[in-house]
Amino acid sequence: MLATARRSALFVLTGLFLLSATQCNAQFLHKKKKLNKSTSAENSAEPDKILYNKAMDDLKHGRHEVGRLNLQTLINTYPDSEYLAKAKLAIADSFYKEGGTANLTQAVQAYKDFDIFFPMLPEAAYAQLQVAMTHFKQMEKPDRDRTQAHAAEDEFQVFLSKYPSDPLASKAEQHLREVQELLAEGDFRIAYYYYVKEDKKAAESRLRSIVNRYPLYSKSDQALWMLGNIWQATEKKEVAAPYYARIVRNYPLSPLVPNAKTRLKSLGAPVPQPDPQAVAWMTAEQNSPRSHEALIKKPLSLVRSGPGQELTAAARVGKPTMTPESESESGIDILTGGNQTRLATGTGIVATVTPGSSSGTTGSAESVTPATDGTEEKPAAQPDPNAPPAAENSANATTAAGTADAPKTDGAPAAAGLATDAAKTDASTAQDGANGDGKKESTSKKKKGLRKIVPW
């Protein structure tokens, strides 16, 4: 029995040994072949593509500096690569996403460089929009520096002018409406300050600029009402009628419409009918959904430097203003040399309104006839008080008097009135010189003539 057991154990051990030897031989005969890395799938890809993918992976995980270095290496090493445009755009996006004043400044320059080098690519529209969004991201409150807001307005207008049918045009229009709401709010706050301080001239020029340049502004009806009040308190009460009429016509759903109609009736001016397009616009504005700031975030608005409520109150419907501010009405007096003051075109300071007139220039309640037909109003020539009296002065006085007696034309009654006043002043001055009175013209006459031009 013992011998049999030993034989069985020996047989089992021999079998195990043979089996292990067979497996070793099989592994030896079929050992794994070495792969040639020069022909691998990873190594067969273009080196510029590998570099681009690595840089994009770095940017995706927040390693912006490393990613930009790899992209810049790609641009310098492979200037003819098909990934050149993508690399430049990725560098600009990296600066934009990283944020900060310095990075955003470099982002603007990088986007503009892309637009210069690749103007025909579809991504050029995106680059132009990102330039505007970079300025939009840096805007501050309306009562602070508005340099970035003005730059954003210009860039959004450039985008809409160059790419009006681009899929991103609707986004650009909405952001442009928000920027213009912010700019108008800043001007309105300044105008309201002067309005409360009763500085009528400063308030009138800014309010007029607001209502003419930003018709979509949420407080345009209030600005028109303030303009009407300013003019109604002067000698030129009829000039207030067009502003009240614009409230009724262009903002028919405004709560100021009943009061504006009452003012028009008191001035004897016709009440216009509401514009159907204005009714549709204001109805769409009231029905547009608007985001509301969470109650818990409202206290943070005190320490926040960017705009808040202004972006929410911006219009959602309507065409924003596409005219650059440099080409629009400034509403500011222009001072020139030679003691000449020229009022900005279309200011309405020297104007007359004829309600119910059939004339082409004053055919409606909103028609205002300026004092001059696009030309400057030259001041009356002042005689030299030290000059001796001469016959020419008498002749000039006679001619001026004849001009004063000439009838006024219907096309420019205000201009004729100013000419008459100036002629009478010259005539009286010349007569004083002829009588030997060497005194200068009294300042009261000058103030009286100036008051006929500017009531305040």
C-alpha positions in Angstrom: 0.0 0.0 0.0 2.8 2.4 0.9 4.5 1.7 -2.4 1.3 2.3 -4.3 0.8 5.6 -2.7 4.3 6.7 -3.4 3.9 5.8 -7.1 0.6 7.7 -7.3 2.3 10.8 -5.8 5.2 10.5 -8.1 2.9 10.2 -11.1 1.0 13.4 -10.0 4.1 15.4 -9.6 5.4 14.3 -13.0 2.2 15.3 -14.6 2.3 18.7 -13.0 5.9 19.2 -14.0 5.1 18.3 -17.6 2.0 20.6 -17.6 4.0 23.6 -16.4 6.8 23.0 -18.9 4.2 23.0 -21.7 2.8 26.3 -20.7 6.2 27.9 -20.4 7.1 26.6 -23.9 3.8 28.0 -25.2 4.5 31.4 -23.7 8.1 31.3 -25.0 6.9 30.4 -28.4 4.1 33.0 -28.4 5.7 35.9 -26.6 4.2 39.4 -27.1 5.5 41.2 -30.0 7.0 44.7 -29.5 5.0 47.5 -31.1 6.7 50.0 -33.3 5.9 53.4 -31.7 6.7 55.2 -34.9 3.7 53.6 -36.6 1.3 53.9 -33.6 -2.1 55.7 -34.0 -1.0 58.4 -31.6 2.2 59.1 -33.4 0.6 59.1 -36.8 -1.4 62.2 -35.9 0.0 65.6 -37.0 2.2 67.2 -34.4 0.3 70.5 -34.6 -2.9 68.7 -33.8 -1.3 67.0 -30.8 -0.1 70.4 -29.6 -3.5 72.0 -30.1 -5.4 69.2 -28.3 -3.0 69.4 -25.4 -3.4 73.1 -25.1 -7.2 72.9 -25.3 -7.1 70.3 -22.5 -5.0 72.7 -20.4 -7.5 75.5 -21.0 -10.4 73.2 -20.1 -8.9 72.4 -16.7 -8.1 76.1 -15.9 -4.4 76.0 -16.8 -4.7 79.1 -18.9 -1.0 80.2 -18.9 0.2 76.7 -19.9 -2.5 76.4 -22.6 -1.6 79.8 -24.0 2.1 78.9 -24.1 1.3 75.7 -26.1 -0.9 77.6 -28.5 1.7 80.2 -29.0 4.3 77.5 -29.7 1.9 76.1 -32.3 1.6 79.5 -33.9 5.3 80.1 -34.0 6.3 76.5 -35.0 3.6 75.8 -37.6 2.7 79.1 -39.3 0.9 77.2 -42.1 -1.1 74.9 -39.8 -4.8 74.5 -40.3 -5.2 75.1 -36.5 -3.7 78.6 -36.7 -7.0 80.5 -36.7 -8.4 78.2 -33.9 -5.3 78.8 -31.8 -5.5 82.6 -32.1 -9.2 82.5 -31.2 -8.5 80.1 -28.3 -5.9 82.5 -26.9 -8.4 85.4 -26.9 -11.1 83.2 -25.3 -8.5 82.2 -22.6 -7.9 85.9 -21.7 -11.6 86.5 -21.6 -12.5 83.6 -19.4 -9.6 84.2 -17.0 -10.9 87.8 -16.3 -9.2 90.8 -14.7 -8.6 94.2 -16.2 -5.2 93.2 -17.7 -6.5 90.0 -19.2 -9.6 91.6 -20.6 -7.5 94.3 -22.3 -5.4 91.6 -24.0 -8.6 89.8 -24.9 -9.9 92.8 -26.8 -6.6 93.1 -28.7 -6.5 89.4 -29.5 -10.1 89.4 -30.8 -9.4 92.4 -33.0 -6.3 90.8 -34.4 -8.3 87.7 -35.3 -10.8 89.9 -37.1 -8.0 91.6 -39.0 -6.2 88.4 -40.1 -9.3 86.2 -40.7 -12.1 88.5 -41.7 -13.7 86.0 -44.0 -14.1 83.2 -41.5 -17.4 82.6 -39.8 -15.7 83.1 -36.5 -15.0 86.7 -37.3 -18.6 87.7 -36.2 -18.1 85.9 -32.9 -14.8 87.7 -32.4 -16.4 91.1 -33.0 -19.2 90.3 -30.6 -16.7 89.2 -28.0 -14.9 92.6 -28.3 -18.2 94.2 -27.3 -18.9 91.7 -24.6 -15.5 92.4 -23.1 -16.4 96.1 -22.7 -19.9 95.1 -21.5 -18.4 92.9 -18.8 -16.5 95.9 -17.4 -19.3 98.4 -17.3 -20.0 100.2 -14.0 -23.0 101.9 -12.5 -24.6 104.8 -14.4 -23.3 107.4 -11.9 -19.7 106.3 -12.3 -17.2 106.1 -15.2 -19.0 105.3 -18.4 -16.0 104.8 -20.7 -16.6 101.1 -21.0 -20.3 101.6 -21.6 -19.6 104.0 -24.5 -17.0 101.5 -25.9 -19.5 98.7 -25.7 -22.2 100.7 -27.5 -19.8 101.4 -30.3 -18.7 97.8 -30.7 -22.2 96.4 -30.6 -23.2 98.9 -33.3 -20.2 97.8 -35.4 -21.3 94.2 -35.1 -24.9 94.9 -36.1 -23.7 97.0 -39.0 -21.3 94.3 -40.3 -23.3 91.2 -39.5 -27.0 92.1 -39.4 -28.2 88.6 -40.4 -25.8 86.6 -38.1 -27.4 84.2 -35.6 -25.8 86.3 -32.8 -27.5 89.5 -33.9 -30.5 89.1 -31.6 -28.1 88.8 -28.6 -26.2 91.8 -29.7 -29.4 93.9 -30.1 -30.5 93.1 -26.6 -27.1 93.9 -25.1 -27.1 97.2 -27.0 -30.5 98.1 -25.6 -29.2 97.4 -22.1 -26.1 99.5 -22.7 -28.2 102.4 -24.0 -30.5 102.1 -21.0 -27.4 102.5 -18.8 -26.1 105.5 -20.7 -29.5 107.2 -20.7 -30.0 106.6 -17.0 -26.7 108.4 -16.3 -27.7 111.4 -18.3 -31.2 111.4 -16.8 -29.7 111.5 -13.3 -27.6 114.5 -14.2 -30.5 116.3 -15.8 -32.8 115.6 -12.9 -30.2 117.1 -10.6 -30.2 120.3 -12.6 -33.9 120.2 -12.9 -34.4 120.2 -9.2 -31.8 123.0 -8.8 -33.8 125.0 -11.4 -30.8 125.2 -13.8 -33.1 125.1 -16.8 -30.5 125.4 -19.5 -28.4 122.6 -18.3 -31.4 120.3 -17.6 -33.0 121.1 -21.0 -30.0 120.3 -23.1 -29.4 116.9 -21.4 -33.1 115.9 -21.4 -33.4 116.8 -25.1 -30.4 114.6 -25.9 -32.0 111.7 -24.0 -35.4 111.9 -25.8 -33.9 112.3 -29.2 -31.1 109.6 -29.0 -32.7 107.0 -26.7 -36.4 106.6 -27.6 -36.4 103.1 -26.0 -35.3 104.5 -22.6 -37.7 103.4 -19.8 -38.0 107.0 -18.5 -38.4 108.8 -21.9 -41.9 109.9 -21.0 -40.7 111.5 -17.8 -37.9 113.3 -19.7 -40.5 114.7 -22.1 -42.7 115.8 -19.3 -39.8 117.6 -17.6 -39.0 119.3 -20.9 -42.6 120.5 -21.3 -42.5 121.9 -17.8 -39.3 123.8 -18.4 -40.6 125.5 -21.5 -44.0 126.2 -20.1 -42.4 128.2 -17.4 -40.8 130.5 -19.9 -42.0 133.1 -22.3 -42.0 130.5 -25.1 -44.9 128.4 -23.7 -45.9 127.2 -27.1 -42.6 125.3 -27.4 -43.8 122.9 -24.7 -46.6 121.6 -26.8 -44.5 119.3 -29.0 -43.1 117.6 -26.0 -46.5 116.9 -24.5 -47.7 115.8 -27.9 -44.8 113.3 -28.1 -45.9 111.7 -24.8 -49.4 111.2 -26.2 -48.3 109.9 -29.6 -45.2 107.8 -28.8 -45.9 106.6 -25.3 -49.7 106.1 -25.3 -49.7 103.7 -22.3 -47.7 106.0 -20.0 -49.4 107.2 -16.8 -48.4 110.8 -17.9 -50.7 110.8 -20.9 -53.8 112.3 -19.2 -51.8 115.1 -17.7 -50.1 115.7 -21.1 -53.5 116.0 -22.8 -54.6 118.5 -20.2 -51.6 120.6 -20.8 -52.1 120.5 -24.6 -55.7 121.8 -24.2 -54.6 124.6 -21.9 -52.0 125.6 -24.5 -54.6 125.5 -27.2 -52.7 122.8 -29.1 -54.4 119.9 -30.8 -54.2 116.5 -29.1 -52.6 113.9 -31.4 -53.8 110.3 -31.8 -51.7 107.5 -30.4 -49.4 105.9 -32.8 -50.5 102.2 -33.4 -46.9 101.1 -33.6 -46.2 102.7 -30.3 -49.2 101.0 -28.7 -48.0 97.6 -30.0 -44.5 98.3 -28.8 -45.5 99.3 -25.3 -47.9 96.3 -25.1 -45.1 93.9 -26.0 -42.9 95.6 -23.4 -45.4 95.1 -20.7 -45.9 91.4 -21.6 -42.1 90.6 -21.9 -40.7 88.4 -19.2 -38.1 90.1 -17.0 -35.7 88.6 -14.5 -36.1 89.8 -10.9 -33.2 90.1 -8.5 -33.4 87.7 -5.5 -34.2 89.4 -2.2 -31.1 88.0 -0.6 -28.9 89.7 -3.2 -30.4 93.2 -3.0 -28.1 94.3 0.0 -25.1 93.3 -2.2 -26.1 96.0 -4.7 -24.6 98.6 -2.3 -21.1 97.2 -2.7 -21.4 96.0 -6.3 -19.7 98.2 -8.9 -21.5 96.9 -12.0 -25.0 97.8 -13.2 -28.0 96.0 -11.8 -31.5 97.4 -12.0 -30.7 99.2 -15.3 -30.2 96.0 -17.2 -33.5 94.7 -15.9 -35.4 97.8 -16.9 -34.0 97.9 -20.4 -36.4 97.4 -23.3 -36.9 93.9 -24.7 -38.5 95.0 -28.0 -37.6 97.6 -30.5 -34.8 98.7 -32.7 -31.9 100.2 -30.7 -30.2 103.4 -31.8 -27.6 102.7 -34.5 -26.2 106.2 -34.9 -22.8 106.8 -33.2 -23.0 109.4 -30.4 -20.5 111.6 -32.2 -22.9 112.0 -35.1 -26.0 112.5 -33.0 -27.3 115.7 -31.5 -25.2 116.6 -28.5 -27.6 119.3 -27.1 -24.7 121.5 -26.0 -23.9 125.0 -27.0 -20.9 125.4 -29.3 -18.6 128.3 -28.5 -16.6 129.8 -31.4 -14.1 132.6 -31.6 -15.0 136.2 -32.2 -17.6 136.4 -29.5 -20.0 134.2 -31.5 -22.1 131.6 -29.8 -23.7 129.0 -32.1 -26.5 126.8 -30.8 -26.4 123.1 -31.8 -28.6 122.2 -34.8 -32.2 121.4 -33.9 -32.1 122.6 -30.4 -35.5 124.1 -30.5 -34.5 127.0 -28.3 -35.5 129.6 -30.9 -38.7 128.2 -32.3 -42.4 128.9 -32.7 -45.4 126.5 -32.9 -48.6 127.3 -34.8 -51.2 124.7 -33.6 -53.7 123.8 -36.3 -51.8 125.6 -39.1 -51.9 124.1 -42.6 -48.3 125.2 -43.4 -45.9 122.4 -44.2 -43.5 123.5 -41.5 -46.1 123.7 -38.7 -48.7 121.3 -39.8 -49.0 119.3 -36.5 -48.6 119.8 -32.8 -45.1 118.4 -32.9 -43.7 120.6 -35.7 -41.2 123.1 -34.5 -39.7 125.7 -36.8 -36.1 126.6 -35.9 -34.9 130.1 -36.0 -32.5 129.5 -38.9 -32.5 127.2 -41.8 -29.3 125.3 -40.9 -27.2 128.5 -40.8 -25.6 130.3 -38.0 -27.2 133.4 -36.4 -24.6 136.1 -36.7 -24.6 138.6 -33.9 -25.5 142.2 -34.7 -22.6 144.4 -35.6 -21.6 146.7 -32.7 -20.3 150.2 -33.6 -17.1 151.5 -32.2 -17.9 154.0 -29.4 -14.7 155.8 -29.9 -15.3 156.4 -33.6 -16.5 159.9 -34.7 -20.0 160.1 -36.0 -20.2 159.8 -39.8 -22.8 159.9 -42.5 -22.4 156.2 -43.1 -23.7 155.5 -39.6 -26.8 157.5 -40.3 -27.3 155.6 -43.5 -26.9 152.3 -41.8 -29.4 153.4 -39.2 -31.9 154.2 -41.9 -31.4 150.9 -43.6 -31.7 149.0 -40.4 -34.9 150.8 -39.6 -36.3 149.9 -43.0 -35.4 146.3 -42.4 -37.2 146.4 -39.0 -40.4 147.7 -40.8 -40.3 144.9 -43.4 -43.1 142.3 -43.0 -42.2 138.9 -41.5 -42.4 135.8 -43.7 -44.5 132.8 -42.7 -41.6 130.4 -43.3 -39.4 131.8 -40.4 -41.3 134.1 -38.1 -38.9 133.6 -35.3 -35.9 134.5 -37.4 -37.6 137.6 -38.7 -38.4 138.6 -35.2 -34.8 138.3 -34.2 -33.7 140.2 -37.2 -36.1 143.0 -36.3 -34.8 143.2 -32.8 -31.2 143.3 -33.9 -32.0 146.0 -36.5 -33.8 148.1 -33.9 -30.8 147.8 -31.6 -28.4 148.8 -34.3 -30.6 151.7 -35.3 -30.8 153.0 -31.8 -27.0 152.6 -31.3 -26.3 154.4 -34.5 -28.6 157.3 -33.6 -26.9 157.6 -30.3 -23.5 157.8 -32.1 -24.9 160.4 -34.5 -26.0 162.6 -31.5 -22.4 162.6 -30.2 -23.1 160.3 -27.3 -19.8 158.4 -26.9 -21.1 156.1 -24.2 -21.2 152.3 -24.8 -24.4 150.5 -25.3 -26.1 149.7 -22.0 -25.8 146.1 -20.9 -29.6 146.1 -20.2 -30.3 146.2 -24.0 -27.9 143.4 -24.5 -29.6 141.3 -21.9 -33.0 142.1 -23.3 -31.9 141.0 -26.8 -30.3 137.8 -25.4 -33.5 137.0 -23.4 -35.5 136.9 -26.6 -33.2 134.1 -27.8 -32.9 132.1 -24.6 -35.8 132.7 -22.2 -33.8 131.8 -19.2 
